[in-house]
Amino acid sequence: MAKPAGAKLSKQTVDAITGERRQVTAFFYDIVGSTEILQTLDPEDFGILQRRIHGEAAAAIRGNGGYLESLHGDGGSAYFGFPVSLEDAAESAVSAALELVARCRAAGESIVQGTPLRVRVGIATGTVVISDLSGADLPLTKEVIGITPALAARIQSEAEPNSVAVSDTTYRLTHGAFDFEPLGERRLKGLVEPVRLWKPIARRDPIDRFSTSGRMLAPLVGREEELALCRDRLLKAQEGHGQVILLVGEAGIGKSRLVAELRQGLTPSEAEVRIFQCLSRGNGRPLHPFLDMLRHQIRRDRPESTGLTKEEILDSLLHDGVALGEDAANILAFQSGGSALPTGEVEPIERTADELRQSALDAIIDVLKGWSRHKPQLALVEDVHWADTLTLELIDQLADRIRHLPILAVLTSRDDTVLRGADHSNSLTITLPHLEASHTPKLLEAIWEQPLPPGLASFIHDRSDGIPLFAEELGTLFKERFGGTASTIRDWSKVLHEGSIVTLQDLVSARLAALGPARRIAQVASVIGREFSGNLLKRLADGEDEAAFLDDALAQLIHARIVQRQETDDVEVFRFRHALIQEAAYDSLLRVDRRRMHDRLVDLVLDGDVAPPPDEVTAWHCEQAGRWIEGARYAVKAAEDYALRSAIREADQLLARAEEDLSHCEAGPDVDELSLQLLAARGPIAIALFGKGSPEARAVYDQGVAICRRRGVEDRERWFPLYWGWWYTSPDRQTKRSRAEVLISDLDKANDPEIRLQALHCAWAANFHAGQHHLCLDCINKGLTLYDSDRGRLSRARYGGHDANVCGLGERAQLLWLMGDNEGAIESMSQAMAWAEATDHPGSLCHALDNAILLASYQHDASKVSYLAQRMRALADEHDLPEVRAKSRIFAGWAQAILGDLKAGLLEFEEGVKAHRAIGTDEDMPVYCSLWAELLVKSQQPDKGLSILTSAIAEAERAGNLVWLPELYRLRAVTLQAHQPNETLSLQDLDRSISLAEDQGAAALAARARADRTRFESQDRQ
């Protein structure tokens, strides 16, 4: 039961009240004339009548979302908005009251002696405290404390039989939905001030169509200095000196309004305006503000969100007079999710992730540059705080890239860290301050269109804290409530207090609540997003009571400045005037209603009845609808697409969502299948973000292979990328070798020869450094018979970043040299280089050069090493490959020293080693250490050379990196013998070298060690 206002709580009962403040609507009803009826009826007959009334009341209350709290004799009390929050509590309560009266009228006279069924209902809305009584040793768990319940009970006694009376607050929240008659002011028992009451008659008919032109923008006030700065930068841009302006401020501060003023009055010859909108939903798509704008420009009459083709991009831009290069068009088509080929298949872009990202940024700049050749460009990038990472990279480069172009880029953001690229003379950050009190009257006068009530401007300024949108909305609210009638600060305060309006979001919610049926259409539209087409809204609203009056509702929403019509050629498109309005409309939906709307939208998409939104957005709709497995499927699909286009962090966030979605699903084959797809996508992303040796990456592949090994060979084959990642993230070489054996064992019967080849590829890579020369050579020879150039073209991007044929031929060349076949080694390396050149694939060419330069160093051919190092350096600089650059410095330094410039060569070598240790792997470090020791000995630093060789031997044995270990032992023996003569130790090292080389089948290294042993023995005899 409700606690009467002012009632005292015993100290012994409770020490403090806990709970929450909430706006609720209280509902009291009473049987008219119950005392008189009871005097004429038998108690049993009266009980039947009373039960009939309570039954009708319960049906009406529950049917409208209310909570029947209690029955007390001839009446009852209910709440709307408690215990479950209800976005339209007041409206639901009035609807329930009118329904109860209608039910009683329809029932006519009761079955007992012709007694009519008549009730009166009282309703009041206000803020109460919902007190938590759990643990208080009381029979109730919740208690409603406040004047509202008592007020509803008092108002009920003022209603006429079979009618409803409501408080002024309830009326103000519902007068857009119902017709009312004023009941005047009444003095109610226990209340000091008289209370204005209203009698609801019926729900209003659908509204008439308003003018769709909307209202004029409120005047821009208090922004003269900022506007002057923007116009000054626009003039500079028009003269060919490109500029970037970042407008920063909180929501509602007037960023977009300032931009609108800047645009106003611009003629087409002065500047061409292009708007790029960052989205709050679907904002992970790389470069989505730019690609969405391009897609809209190309497909004005076809709003589908599918990717663009190269031909569409080229044709559209050519129509604008922009001759974009085919490579740039390919990149944009690829990034948009479309095709660069007429067949509809996405053409693989054979570039590193960093190269692909930069190519995409270059393509966008090329488009902007092309547009600006014809006329100056005003490029507006809205809501940059929602931008994807690739768009943020573009913004970082923007000031430099447009410096000499007639372009003004204006960015709006709630975040002032967007322009991270420090001090550019052509970039400017403007932080918009709150309005001063002197500015508010001018803003409000345009809204009221009549003299303002005394004190209103000051009141609104204080409450809005100088935020223009908040001030506009408050002005609109008070005009709707009091326009044409006198009002004072007391009236305005009462409206805010009774509506619990403290923030801008509260205010927007209150305004939406007063829109009647149009509010429902705003809610439906908010499910779609900030921007929505009339067609999609109509389809989604089918089945809603308001759907038949959609056009009228949209007209009212436009008139009320809730939405605005967008300028399009053929498709009717609308947009919420501010993101906060869309959010408020969306948040006002009940969860069950919201879920139903999202479910309906997903059905429309899956049935092909509407153009599908981006996969990320569809995933979100599925999640909100509780369709978890579908949500996960779309999230994984979007993540795969993002990863392909180098949007790694956005892809990782989507996969985390997909994982969360799957946690809601029951285990089964479908969940396993989708889990494998998720893990296959997540593995490379985890490697990119955390490193291949990270716990995050290893956990992904461990889980994936565990699922695969429970399934048949066909499933293992299909999910080979998980096996490959599992091998690639091995914590050590021994684990890598054992996992390679598992790959060959599990996939030996795979139907796809490319899968068998890649399993063998893993095996030869793992066994090469383990010194398993014969096994490694056998895997290479088997693998090369399975190679197909078309399949290889796709696989090199997936597995290791290089071509398997290049790798096999290159490593075979090294093996053949180690095993004593120098001519075979030269021939195999020649084939590897020729094939790498033919692929024109940077990763494969780097790999071939790496193998070739190692072979040349084995052969001690300094001239060839120097040539190959120059090629490696050029390739590293062209594609910005720091690890390849470090290797090139190591080998170039060695060759330079051997060819005569010892001091400079050693310095370059050591700088290369330092850079390599910071960024590279250690697999070839034994070779580098042997070359390093050679140079140190030549420069009269034998002790340092011996130290490096000893450390290298220990590390190679610890890590199982055995392929060059025989040579390290030989070199240490030679160095010891020459500089610290110790025949016993030297011979031990040589014997160890010979033994290792013979075990490995490394005839060339064994021959070197034997020759040195023979030389030592000969020296002893002399």
MINUDO-875568 format. One record per residue (C-alpha): x, y, z. Coordinates in steps of 0.05 Angstrom, whole numbers, plus 32768, in hexadecimal, padded with zeros to 4 digits. Layout:
XYZ ...
This chain:
800080008000 801680487FF7 8031806C8034 800C80AE803F 803680EB8034 805881038074 804D80C2809A 808580B580CC 80B0807780CE 80C28058810F 810D805B8120 810680138136 80E97FFE80F3 811C801A80C3 815B804480C6 8158805F807F 812E805B8041 814D80378005 813080347FC0 812880647F86 810280A17F6E 80D380947F34 809A80B57F11 805B808A7F16 801280937F08 7FE2807E7F40 7F9C80647F2F 7F63805F7F62 7F1C80477F53 7EDE80407F7D 7E9880237F74 7E67805D7F71 7E33805B7FA9 7E4E801C7FC9 7E34802D800F 7DEC80387FF5 7DF07FF87FCC 7E097FD08007 7DCC7FE68030 7D9D7FC97FFB 7DC27F897FE9 7DD27F49800C 7E1E7F48801B 7E257F0C7FED 7E047F317FB3 7E2E7F6E7FC1 7E6C7F427FBF 7E597F2A7F79 7E507F727F62 7E927F877F82 7EB77F4D7F63 7E9B7F5F7F1F 7EB67FA67F25 7EFA7F8E7F3D 7EFE7F5D7F04 7EF07F937ED0 7F237FC17EF2 7F587F8B7EF3 7F4F7F7C7EA9 7F537FC67E96 7F8F7FD47EC2 7FB87F987EAF 7FA57F9E7E66 7FC57FE37E65 80057FCF7E89 7FF17FE47ECF 7FFB7FC17F12 7FBD7FB57F3D 7FDC7FBF7F81 7FA27FB27FB0 7F577FAC7FB9 7F377FCF7FF3 7EED7FC07FFA 7EC77FE67FC5 7F0480007FA0 7F4B7FF37F8D 7F8E80147F7E 7FC080097F46 800180267F2C 801B80327EE6 806780367EE4 806F800C7F22 80897FD77F2F 809D7FD47EE5 80B180167EC5 8080802C7E8F 809480617E5D 804C80797E53 8031806C7E99 800280A87E9B 7FE580997E57 7FDC804F7E69 7FB880627EA9 7F8780907E87 7F7B805B7E52 7F6D80277E88 7F3E80567EAC 7F1580647E6D 7F13801A7E5E 7EFA800A7EA4 7EC2803D7E9D 7EB180227E58 7EAF7FDB7E74 7E7E7FEF7EAA 7E5280147E79 7E527FD87E49 7E3F7FAA7E81 7E007FD37E8D 7DDC7FBF7ECB 7DF67F897EF9 7DD67F457F01 7DC17F597F47 7D7F7F7E7F4C 7D8E7FAD7F12 7DC67FD17F37 7DF17FF87F04 7E3C7FED7F03 7E5B80327F0C 7EA180477F20 7ECA80867F27 7F1580897F1B 7F4A80B97F34 7F9080BE7F15 7FCD80E67F2A 801580E67F10 805280FB7F37 809580E87F54 809680B67F8D 80CA808E7FB3 80C880437FA7 80E3802B7FE9 81047FE77FEF 80E87FC3802C 810E7F828024 812E7F6F8066 81007F9F808D 80D57F6780AB 80977F848089 80637F5F805F 80727F89801F 80B37F8A7FF7 80A67FCE7FD7 8083800D7FEF 806C804A7FC8 8078808A7FEF 805F80CE7FD8 802280FA7FCE 800F80DC7F8B 7FE7809F7FA5 7FC180C97FD8 7FB380FE7FA3 7F9680C97F74 7F6880B07FAC 7F5080F77FB9 7F4581067F6F 7F1C80C77F68 7EE780E37F97 7EE181207F69 7ED080F87F2B 7E8880F17F13 7E6A80AA7F10 7E8680817ED7 7EBB80B57EC8 7F0480C57ED4 7F2781007EF4 7F72810C7EED 7FA5813B7F0A 7FC281757EE3 800581507EDB 7FE281137EBE 7FBC81417E8E 7FFC81637E76 801C81207E68 7FE081057E42 7FBA813F7E22 7FDA812F7DDF 7FB980EA7DE1 7F7480F87E00 7F3E812C7DFD 7F30814C7E41 7EFD81787E63 7F1681A77E9A 7EF8819A7EDF 7F1681D97EFC 7F3A81E07F3E 7F2481B67F79 7F3781B87FC2 7F4881727FD8 7F4C8158801F 7F91815D803D 7FAD81898006 7FBD81D28013 7FB981EC7FCB 7F7E81E07F9B 7F8B81AC7F65 7F7981B57F1B 7F5381777F02 7F42815D7EBD 7F11812B7EA2 7F2980FF7E68 7EF180F47E35 7F1080C67E01 7F5080B77DDC 7F5C80E97DA4 7F5080DA7D5C 7F8D80D87D2E 7FAC811D7D23 7FA481467CE5 7FDF814D7CB5 800C81877CC8 803881AC7C97 807581827C88 80A281BE7C7F 80B381BE7CC9 80C681FA7CF3 80FF82297CE4 813F821C7D0A 814482427D4B 8173827D7D43 81BD82727D4E 81CF829A7D8C 820F82A27DB3 823982837D7B 824D82C17D54 829882B97D63 8298826F7D52 8271827B7D12 82A282B17CFD 82DC82817D07 82BA824D7CDD 82AB827E7CA5 82F382977CA6 830C82507C9D 82DA82447C66 82F582807C40 833C82647C47 832482217C2D 830282417BF2 834582617BE0 8366821C7BDE 838182187C24 835E81DB7C42 834681E07C89 832C81B17CC0 82FE81C97CF8 82EA819E7D33 82AC81B57D57 82AB81987D9D 827381987DD0 8243816E7DF8 820181557DDB 81D1818D7DCC 820681C57DCF 81F881DA7D87 823081BB7D5C 820181A77D23 81DB81E97D2A 821C82107D1F 822B81E57CE2 81E581F37CC7 81F1823D7CCE 823382377CAA 821182147C71 81D782447C6D 81DD82747C34 8215824F7C11 8209824C7BC6 821D820E7B9D 825682357B7D 8273824A7BC1 827882047BDC 825B81BF7BD4 824281A17C16 824D81587C24 823581387C65 825780FB7C83 823180DE7CBF 825280B27CF3 822080817D10 821480697D56 81FC80267D3B 822380017D05 825E80307D12 82947FFB7D0E 82937FF97CC2 82D480177CAA 82CB805D7C8C 828080557C92 827080A17C92 829280A97C4F 827C80687C2F 823480707C46 823380B57C27 8250809A7BE6 821E80607BE7 81E480917BF0 81FD80BD7BB8 820180817B89 81C1805E7B9E 819080967BAD 8155806C7B96 8171802A7BB1 817F80317BFB 819C7FEB7C04 81DB7FE87C2E 82007FB47C05 82477FC47BEF 82577FEE7BB2 82787FD57B74 82B57FF37B54 828B80057B16 825780297B40 828C80537B62 82B080647B23 827080767AFD 825480A17B36 829480C87B40 829E80D17AF6 825980F17AF4 827581227B28 82B1812F7AFB 82E081057B27 830C80D47B02 831E80A57B3B 835480717B2F 833E80287B2A 836A80147B64 834880487B92 830380317B79 83167FE97B88 832A7FFC7BCE 82E980237BDB 82BF7FEA7BBF 82E47FB97BEB 82DD7FE57C29 82937FEF7C1C 82887FA47C1E 827E7FA17BD4 82A07F847B99 82DA7F9C7B6E 82C87F687B39 828C7F657B0A 827F7F1E7B20 826A7F357B65 82A47F137B88 82CD7F3E7BB5 83127F447B97 83497F347BC9 83727F717BD9 83B97F577BDE 83D57F897C10 83E87F8A7C59 83B57FA37C8A 83DA7FE57C92 83E17FED7C47 83977FDF7C3D 838480137C72 83B080487C54 839780387C0D 835080427C25 836180857C44 8385809A7C04 834880877BDB 831A80B37C05 834B80ED7BFF 834C80E27BB3 830180E87BB1 830181287BDB 833881437BAF 831181337B70 82D281567B8A 82FA81937B9F 8317819D7B59 82D381B47B41 82BD81DF7B7D 82CF81E97BC6 82B681B37BF5 829681BA7C3A 829D81747C57 8274816B7C97 8286812F7CC1 825181297CF7 825781057D3B 82A080F27D35 829D80D57D7C 827B80997D5A 82AE80937D22 82D080517D12 831C804B7D1A 832B80527CCF 830280927CCB 832980AC7D07 8369809C7CE2 835080C47CA7 833F80FE7CD4 838680FB7CF1 83A281047CAB 836E81357C91 839081777CA2 83CF81637C7D 83AC81427C43 837E817C7C31 83AE81B47C42 83B281CC7BF9 836A81BB7BE4 832B81E67BE6 830B81BC7C1D 82EF81CF7C61 82E481917C8C 82B7819F7CC8 82B481687CFD 828381667D36 8292813D7D74 828481377DBE 82CD81247DC6 830581577DC1 833C81247DB5 832781147D6E 835C813F7D4C 839781197D68 83C881327D34 83E0816E7D5C 83ED81B47D44 83D981BE7CFC 83D482067CE5 839881F47CBC 837181D07CF3 834781F17D29 832281D57D65 82E581FE7D7D 82C781E97DBF 828082047DC4 827082227E08 822C82237E2B 8201825E7E18 8202829C7E44 81C182B37E65 81BC82EF7E36 81B682C07DFA 817A82977E11 814282CB7E06 815282D17DBC 815282857DB4 810E827F7DD7 80EC82B97DB4 80F182947D72 80CF82577D91 8097827C7DB6 808982AC7D7D 806B82DB7DB1 808483017DEE 80A482D47E21 808582CF7E67 80AF82F87E98 80E782CE7EB5 80E082947E85 8123829F7E61 814982A27EA2 812582657EBC 8134823C7E7D 817C82537E7B 8187823C7EC3 816681F97EB7 818781EB7E74 81CC82007E8C 81D682267E4B 81CF81E97E1E 81AA82037DE0 818481C37DCF 816D81BC7E17 815682057E17 813181FB7DD5 810E81BD7DEF 80FA81DE7E31 80E0821A7E0A 80B781EC7DDE 809C81C57E19 808582047E3E 806782217DFF 803F81E17DF5 802881E47E3E 801D822E7E48 802082517E05 7FE782837E04 7FDC82817E4F 7FFF82A47E88 8033827B7EAC 806782877EE2 80A582687EFF 8079823F7F2D 805482207EF1 809582117ECC 80B581F27F0A 807881C87F16 807A81AB7ECF 80C381987ED8 80B9817C7F1D 807B81537F0D 809C81397ECD 80DD812A7EF1 810081527EBC 8148815D7ED0 8170814E7E92 8169815A7E48 815881107E40 812081177E72 810581527E4C 810781307E09 80E380F47E28 80AD81217E44 80A381437E01 809D81007DDE 806A80E97E12 803D81237E00 803A81137DB5 800080E27DB9 7FFF80AE7D81 803980CF7D5E 806580BC7D99 805B80737D88 8073807F7D41 80B180A27D5C 80BE80657D88 80B780357D4D 80E580617D23 811980637D5B 812180187D57 813980207D0F 816C80567D20 817780A07D1D 8168809F7CD2 813080767CB4 810A806F7C73 80BF80797C70 80B780357C50 80DC800F7C86 80B680357CBC 807480237C9B 80887FD97C98 809F7FD87CDF 80617FFD7CF8 80317FCB7CD7 80057FB07D0E 800C7FEE7D3A 7FCC80147D48 7FEC80537D2F 800580367CEC 7FC7804D7CC7 7FD780957CDA 802280917CCB 802380CD7C9D 7FFE80F87CD0 802C80E17D08 806B80F17CDF 804E81357CCF 804481427D19 808A81297D2A 80A781597CF6 807D81927D10 809381837D57 80DB81837D3E 80E5813C7D55 80F981247D0F 810A81467CCE 810181317C86 814181247C60 814C813E7C1A 814C81017BEB 813880F67BA4 810980BB7BA6 810B809A7BEA 80E780BA7C25 811A80BF7C5D 811380DE7CA3 814580EC7CDA 813E80FA7D24 815281437D2F 8184812F7D65 81A280ED7D7C 818780FB7DC2 814080FD7DA8 814880BA7D86 8167809D7DC5 812F80B87DF0 80FA809A7DC2 811E80577DC2 812880567E0E 80DF80657E19 80CB80227DFB 80BD7FE97E2A 80EF7FB17E25 80BB7F807E0C 80A17FB27DD9 80E87FC37DC3 80F87F7A7DBB 80BA7F6E7D92 80CC7FA87D63 81137F8F7D59 80F87F4A7D4C 80C97F657D17 81017F8C7CF6 812E7F4F7CF3 80F57F277CD3 80ED7F5E7C9E 81387F5B7C8F 813C7F0F7C8D 80FE7F0A7C61 811C7F3B7C30 80E37F6B7C38 81117FA67C46 81577FB97C33 81867F997C67 81AE7FC87C94 81F87FB97C9E 82077F777CBF 821D7F987D00 81DB7FBD7D06 81B37F7E7CF5 81DB7F5A7D2C 81C67F907D5D 817D7F8A7D4A 81817F3E7D53 81A07F477D97 816B7F787DAD 81367F477D95 81567F0F7DBE 81677EE97D7F 81AB7ED77D98 81C57EA57D66 81B07ED27D2C 81D07F0D7D4E 82117EE67D57 820F7ED17D0E 82087F187CF4 823C7F327D26 826F7EFE7D0E 825F7F0D7CC6 82697F587CD2 82AA7F4A7CF9 82C67F217CC0 82B67F597C90 82D67F8D7CBD 83157F647CC8 831B7F5A7C7D 831B7FA67C76 834E7FB07CAF 831C7FCA7CE3 833A7F9B7D17 83227FBB7D58 82DB7FC27D3F 82DD7F797D29 82F57F637D6E 82BC7F897D90 82897F687D63 82A57F237D71 82A07F317DBB 82577F417DB0 824E7F017D89 826E7ED97DC1 823E7EFA7DF3 82037EE97DC5 82187EA07DC2 821B7E9C7E0D 81CF7EA47E0D 81C77E677DDF 81C07E1E7DF2 81FA7DF27DDD 81F17DCC7D9C 820B7DC37D55 81F47E077D3E 82177E2A7D78 82567E007D6D 82577E137D23 824F7E5D7D31 82827E597D69 82B57E3D7D38 82A57E757D07 82AE7EA87D3F 82F07E8A7D56 830B7E867D0F 82FD7ED07D07 83167EE27D4C 83597EBF7D48 837C7EED7D16 835E7F297D3A 83797F127D7D 83BE7F097D5D 83BB7F4E7D3F 83A57F6F7D80 83CA7F477DB5 84017F217D90 84077ED97D79 84257EC37DBB 83EE7EE47DE5 83C07EBC7E13 83857EDC7DEE 839B7EC17DAA 83AD7E7C7DC4 836B7E747DE9 83447E827DA9 83687E4B7D82 836A7E197DBB 831F7E1E7DC1 83147E1A7D76 83407DDC7D6B 83207DB97DA7 82DC7DC17D85 82F77DAC7D40 83177D6C7D5A 82D37D557D73 82B97D597D2C 82C57D347CEB 82FC7D417CB8 82CF7D6B7C8C 82C37D9C7CC5 830D7D9C7CD7 831D7DAC7C8F 82EA7DE57C8D 83067E037CCC 834F7DFA7CBA 835E7E447CCA 83537E327D13 83857DF97D0D 83B77E277CEB 83AF7E5D7D21 83B77E287D57 83F97E147D37 840F7E5B7D2B 84047E707D74 842B7E367D91 84527E4C7DCF 84937E2B7DB9 84B37E057D7F 84A87DC07D9C 845D7DCF7DA4 845D7DEA7D5D 847B7DA97D43 844A7D7D7D69 840F7DA77D52 84277DA27D0A 84247D567D12 83DC7D5D7D2B 83CA7D887CEE 83E57D537CBE 83C47D1B7CE4 83807D3D7CEB 837F7D577CA3 83A27D207C7D 835F7D0C7C5E 83487D527C4E 83287D587C09 83457D9D7BFC 838E7D977BE5 839B7DDE7BFC 838B7DCA7C44 83BB7D8F7C3F 83F07DBD7C22 83E87DF07C5A 83ED7DB97C8F 842E7DA47C6E 84437DED7C6B 843B7DF17CB7 84647DB17CBE 849F7DC77C93 84A17E0B7CB5 84A07DEB7CFA 84D57DB67CEA 85067DE27CC4 85217E067D02 851F7DC47D29 85547DA97CFA 85267D727CDF 85417D7B7C99 85297D3A7C79 84E37D3F7C97 84DF7D887C83 84F67D7A7C3C 84C37D417C36 848A7D707C4D 84A07DA57C1B 84A37D747BE1 845F7D587BF1 84427D9D7BFB 845B7DBA7BBA 84387D837B93 83F67D9D7BB0 84027DE77B9F 83D27E0C7B72 83DE7E557B61 83957E6A7B65 838B7E4A7BA9 83CE7E657BBF 83B97EAB7BAE 83827EA77BE2 83A97E7F7C16 83E57EAE7C19 83B97EE37C39 839F7EB07C6C 83DB7E877C80 841B7EA97C92 84167EE47C61 843F7EC27C2B 84387E917BF2 84427E487C04 84677E387BC3 84987E717BD0 84A27E597C17 84AB7E107C03 84DD7E1F7BCC 85047E507BF7 85097E237C33 851A7DE87C05 85547E117BEA 856F7E1B7C30 85667DD17C41 85887DBB7C01 85C47DE77C11 85C77DCE7C59 85C37D867C3E 85FC7D937C0E 85D87DA07BCC 85EF7DE67BBB 85D97DE37B72 85947DC97B86 85907E017BB9 85A07E367B85 856C7E1A7B55 85357E167B8A 85437E5D7BA2 85417E767B5A 84FC7E567B53 84E57E757B95 84FB7EBB7B80 84DC7EB47B3B 84997E9E7B58 849A7ED57B8C 84A67F097B56 846D7EEB7B2D 843B7EEF7B67 84497F397B70 84377F2E7BB9 84617F577BEB 845D7F237C22 84737EEB7BF4 84AB7F147BD6 84C47F267C1C 84C37EDD7C2E 84EA7ECA7BF0 851E7F007BFD 85247EE97C45 85337EA17C2E 85627EB97BF8 858B7EE67C25 85927EAF7C59 85AB7E807C24 85DC7EB37C0A 85F67EBE7C51 85FF7E727C59 86287E757C19 864E7EB17C34 863F7ED87BF4 86437F207C0E 86367F407BCB 85F67F1A7BC1 85E17F287C09 85ED7F727BFD 85C17F727BBE 85897F4B7BE0 858C7F787C1D 85827FB57BF1 85447F947BD2 85297F847C17 85347FCB7C2F 850F7FE87BF2 84D57FB97BFD 84D37FC97C47 84D280137C3A 849D800E7C04 846D7FE67C30 84847FFF7C74 849B7FBB7C8F 84C67FC87CCC 84DA7F7F7CD7 84F27F787C8F 85167FBA7C95 853B7FA27CD3 85507F617CB0 85697F897C74 85957FB37CA2 85B27F747CC3 85C67F557C81 85DB7F977C60 86087FA57C9B 86297F617C98 86357F667C4D 86517FAD7C54 86817F957C8A 86977F577C63 86A17F817C24 86D17FB07C47 86AE7FE57C72 86B27FBF7CB3 86A27FF87CE4 866580147CC0 864D7FCE7CAF 86507FB67CF7 862B7FF57D0F 85F47FEA7CDC 85F07FA07CEE 85E87FAE7D38 85B37FE37D2B 858D7FB07D02 85927F7C7D39 85797FAF7D6C 853D7FC07D40 852F7F767D32 852F7F637D7B 84FC7F997D89 84CA7F817D55 84DE7F3F7D34 84DE7EF57D43 851B7ECF7D5B 85197E957D29 85557EAE7D00 857B7ECC7D3A 85AE7E927D3B 85C37EA57CF4 85C77EEF7D07 85F27EDE7D44 86237EB67D19 862A7EF17CE9 86317F217D24 86687EF77D44 868E7EF67D02 868D7F417CFE 86A27F4A7D47 86DD7F1C7D3D 86F17F447CFF 86ED7F847D27 871B7F687D5E 86E37F597D90 86E97F0D7D95 86D27F0B7DDE 86917F2D7DCC 86897EFF7D91 86937EC17DBD 86607EDC7DEF 862C7EE57DB8 86397E9F7D9D 86337E807DE2 85F27EA47DF0 85D77E917DAB 85E87E477DB7 85C47E477DFA 85867E6A7DDF 85837E3D7DA1 85867DFE7DCC 85527E1A7DFC 85227E2D7DC5 852E7DF07D9A 85457E1C7D60 85787DE97D48 85817DF57CFD 85BE7E237D04 85D77E067D46 860F7DDC7D25 862B7E1B7D05 86297E417D48 86527E0A7D69 86847E097D2F 868C7E557D30 86987E557D7B 86CD7E1E7D74 86F07E467D3D 86EE7E877D65 87077E657DA5 87407E447D80 87567E857D61 874F7EB47D9C 874C7E8A7DDC 876F7E497DC9 874F7E107DED 87547DD27DC2 87277DA77DEE 86EE7DD87DED 86F67DE77DA4 86F67D9D7D91 86B97D917DBD 86937DC87D98 86A87DAC7D55 86937D667D68 86517D817D80 86497DA77D3E 86587D697D15 86297D3D7D3E 85EF7D6E7D39 85FA7D797CEE 85FC7D2F7CE0 85BC7D237D09 85997D597CE1 85B57D437C9E 85D77D877C96 86127D6E7C6C 862B7DB57C5C 86317DC87CA5 864F7D847CB7 86837D8D7C80 86967DD27C9B 86A07DB77CE1 86C97D7B7CC9 86F57DA87CA0 87037DD47CDD 87117D967D08 87427D7C7CD5 87647DC17CD3 87697DC27D1F 87887D7D7D21 87B97D8F7CE9 87CE7DCD7D11 87DA7DA27D4E 88077D727D27 882F7DAD7D0E 
